[in-house]
Amino acid sequence: MTSNPIKLGIVGVGKIVRDQHLPAVAKDGDYQLAAAASRHGKVDGIPNYPTIEAMLAAEPGVQAVSLCMPPQFRYDAARTALEAKKHVFLEKPPGATVSEVEHLKALADKNGVSLFASWHSRYAPAVEAARAFLVSAKLTSAAINWKEDVRRWHPNQEWIWEPGGFGVFDPGINALSIATHILPPMFITSAVLDFPENRAAPVAAHVAFRTSNGLPVTMELDWLQTGPQSWDILAETDKGKMVL
């Protein structure tokens, strides 16, 4: 640990925090986990609070917060932290709308703190190699196939089906975070979303894009996939097919 680690507060303690965030913070000497805020979860060995407001009021030494709650509540929590002059890390997706994130950017500038939005899939080892290959080749078409079983990866998590919960776009944003990094700029031309009965978010999506040069990109998202799970981005180029 460094002599002056950044005192970090985590907001939203669920499965991903326990599987990923806590081990990552524990082995990084630049950070010290100082507190947590969550409606349901707790982290052993540090102070725990029911809300971010309670945490920041009781723990003025917290310098930065990592927001790991469902997306419906992230804007309000980020605004609270930025107005308290805390650095903020936004888990994916950074907001429900672009305008939310633009306002948070302005708040961060006004208060002299950092606002960092990140997508973990972009850091997968093969992504930069794929990007370098596509820069060197002439793209002719691309396809994104992201198919997994929601019952396996999100059991009993009702928030994903509620308004603002993103449904199948919760994993789909992982695909888009990679695609927008390795492919040319692209724009939606059509989309069909499949909604389960009595749910506010889609369980599948069929999306067509075109790149700025008019090349087709298709995306198939499916949260009812049984058997093998697939997270694939395919590209046809003048140098052959790329499979990521």
N, C-alpha and C positions, 0 to 999 in steps of 0.2 A: 504494500500500500504506500502511496506517496505521502509526503508529510502534510499535504493539504488537499485531501480528496474532496470532490464535489459531493455535498450532502444531498441525496436523492430521495424523493418521495414517490411511491408508486400508487396510482389510483386505479382501482379495479383489480381485485385479486381472484383470478380464475385459473382454469387449466393451463392456458398458454403462459401466464405469468409464472406458474409453478414449474412448468416444463422448460421454459426458455429464459425468461427475464431474470428470475432469481439466480439460477446458476451462472448466467453471463455476468451479472453485477458482482456476484461473490468472487469471481476470479479476475476482476478488473480492478487493480489498485487505484485507478483514478477516481473511483466512485465509492461512496459509503452509503448503504441503504439506511436511511435515518427514520423513516416512518412509512405507513401505508394507510390508505383510506379505501374502504369497500363496504358495500351494503351487506355482504354475506361472508366474504373470505377474510382471513387474517394471516399475518406472517409472524411466525414465532421469533421472539427475541428482540422485537422493536415495538414502539408504540403503534397502536392501531386505532383508527377513527372511522366513524360511519360516513363522513362526507369529506370532500376536499376542503370545504370551508372550515370545518372543525380542525382538520390537520394543519392547515396553514396558520390558523389562529393560535394553536397550541405549540407549534414547532416553527418559530420564526427563523431558525437556523437552516431550514430546508432551502436549498438554492435552486433546485431544478426538480421538475416533476415529469414522470413518464405516464401518459394517459392510456390505459389499457382496458377501458370500459367499452361497452357496446357503442356504436357510432351515434345512436340517438342522443346521447348525453355528452358527447365529447366537446361540442362547441362551448357550452356553458362552463364546463370545467376548465377548458383552455383559456377562456376569457377571464375567469376568476384568477387563474394562476398568473397570467400575463399582467393583469392589473395590480397584482401583488408583487410584480417585478421578479417573477421566477422564470427561469428558462424552461421551455416546454418541448417535450418530444411527443409527437402525434403518431400513434400506431395507425396502420392502414385500416380503413380509408381515412384520410385526414379530415374529411367533413362530408356532410350530406349534400352540400352544394358548393360550387366554386366561390360564390359570393361570401359564404361563411369563412372560407380559408383566406380570401383576400382581406376580410375585415380583421382576422387574427394576425395576418402579416402586418397590417397597419398598426395594430395594438402593440405588437412586439417592437416595431421601430420606435413608436412613441415612448415606450418604457425602457428602451435600451437593453433588451434581452433577446435571446435567440429563440427562434421557432423552427424546429426540425421535424419534417415529415419524412418517414422512410417506409420502404416496402421490402421486407426481408428477402423475398424471392429474387430481387435484383442482385443480391450478393451471392447467389449460388455460383459455384466455381466455373460452370460452363458458359455462363451468360456473356462474359467479356470475350471469350473465344468465338462465340456465335456472332457477336456484334462485329468483331474484326473480320470474320469471314464474309459477312453480308456487305460490309463496306467495300471489300475487294471484288465483289461479284455484282452481276446485274440481276436484280430480282425480277421474276416474271409473275409469281403469285405466292400467297402464303395462307396457311390455315392454322387455327388454334382449336385444339380439342382438349377440354378440361372436364373430365367426367369422374365423379366420385360419389360415394354413398354417404349422404348426410347423417344417416343413423349411426354410422361408424365414427365419423369425425366430429359431430355435434350432437351427441345424444342428450335428449331432454333439455335442449336450449331453446326456449320459446322466443327469446328476443329476436332471433334471426328472421322470424315470420311476422314480426310486428312492423307497423309503419316506420320506415327509416332503417329497418334491419338488414336490408340489401338482399336477403335470400341467397340465391345461387351466385350472386355477384360478390358475396363475401369471399369465397375462394376465387371467383372469376377475376377479382381485382389483382390477384397474384399473376394471372396470365397477362392481364393488360399492363401490369407494371413492367413485365419483361418485354412484351411486344412493343410498347412505346419507347423502350430503350434500344432495341436492336433493329426495329423496322423503320422505314421512312414515316413521316407524319401521315396519319390516316384519319378518315372521317366516316362516320356512320351513314350508310345509305338506306338501310332498312333493318328492322328488328321485330321478332315475334317472341313474346314472353309467355311462358306457361305458368299459370297460377293455380295452386291447389285450392280446393273449395274451402271457403271461410278463412283464407290466409291473405295477408296484405303484401306478401313478397313472392317473387317467382321461384319456382323449383327448377326451371330450365329456361334456356334462352338460345335463340338462333339469330345471329347478328351478321350483317354484311357490311364491310367497310370498303373503301377504295383509298389508295394512297394518293399523295399529292400529284403523282404522275398517272393516276387513273388505273393502277393495278389492283386486282381484287384480293381482298383478305376476308376469309370467313371465320366465324367463331361459333363453336358449339359448346355450350355449357349445360351440364346435366348433373343433378344432385341425386338421381335415383339409380346410378350405376351400381350394379351388383357384379361380383366377380372381380377381375383385375381392374385396378384404378388407373386412370390415365391423365397425365399432365404433359401434353405434347404441343410443341410449336413446330410446324413444318414450313419450309420455304423452298420453292423451285427457283433455281438460278441458272445462268449460263455456265456455271462451273459444277453443276450437279445439285442434288437435293441435300438440304440441311435438315437434320432431325434433332431437335433439342428436347 
